[in-house]
Amino acid sequence: MPTALWIAHVQVTDAEAYGRYAALAGAPIAAHGGVFLARGGRYVQLEGVERPRNVVARFPSLEAAVACYNSEAYQAALAHAKGASVRDLMVVEEAE
């Protein structure tokens, strides 16, 4: 089964509230096998809408990433990001 990448492009509008999300989101991501590959580092926007915070995590499968997103613990964390950010989030399978 191919691994999957969770890719988020974020513009934070309320740093305090988003900080609460970030503090709580790591545990459910790890619990579902997620490992951060990039987290807010340098980037170059070549096309599309620029968002200054970019996060990439690898999960054991697309299903594990989606289960993480839908989990009670992640949704509790996500409640802090809603209204505190503008986000795009996708999960994509890696090529085998």
N, C-alpha and C positions, 0 to 999 in steps of 0.2 A: 504494500500500500504506500503510495507516495506521501511524503511529508507535505505540509502546507505552510504558507506564509500569511501572517496576519499583518496587514499593512494599513497604518493609520496616518493621515495627513491632518494636522490640527492647527487651528489658530486659537490660542487661549485668550479669552476675554475677561476672565476673573481668575487671577493667579491663585488666590487663597482657596477658592472652591475647587479648582482644578488640582491643586496640590493634595487635597483630601482624596480626590479620585485616584491620583497616582499612588498615594500611600496605600490605598486599599486594593487596587487592581492587581498588583503583583502576585499576591497569594493565590487567587483563583486561576490566574494564568499559569503559574507554576504547578498548581494542583492538577491541571489538565495537560501537563507535559510541555507547556510553552517555555521557550528560552529566548530572551531578548538578543537580537543581533544588532540592532541600531535603536538608539533612544535619544532623539534630540540633538544629534551631532551635526557636523557641517554637511551641507548639501548644495547642489547647484540645480536650480529649477530650469529645465530646458523647455518644457511645454506645460500648458494647463494652468490651473489656479494655484498660486503659491500659498502655502501654509507653512509657517516657520518651524513647526515641530513635526517631526516625522519619526514614526516608530515602526520597527519591523520585528516580529517574533516568529520563531519557527515552532510548529506543533507537529506531533507525530502523524496527524492526518487532518484533512479538511473537517471531518466529523468531530474530532477532538476540539478544534478551534471554535466551531459553531456551538458545541456543547458548552464550552467555556463562556462564550458570549451570552448564552441563554441561562447560565447557572444563576442561582439566587445570589451567590456571593458577588459575582461580577456585576449583576444588575444593581445591587446595592451600591457598589463603587461607582457605577456609571451614573447613578442619580446625581452625584456631585458634579459630573462633567456636563450634564445637560444644563443649558443656560449659562455655562461658564466657558463654553468653547463652541467653535464651528468645526465639525469633523467630517471627514470621509473615512470609512473603514471598509476594507474588503479582505476576503480570505481567498487565496489562490493556491491551487496545487502546484508543487514543484515538478519540473520535468524529471522523469526517471532516467 
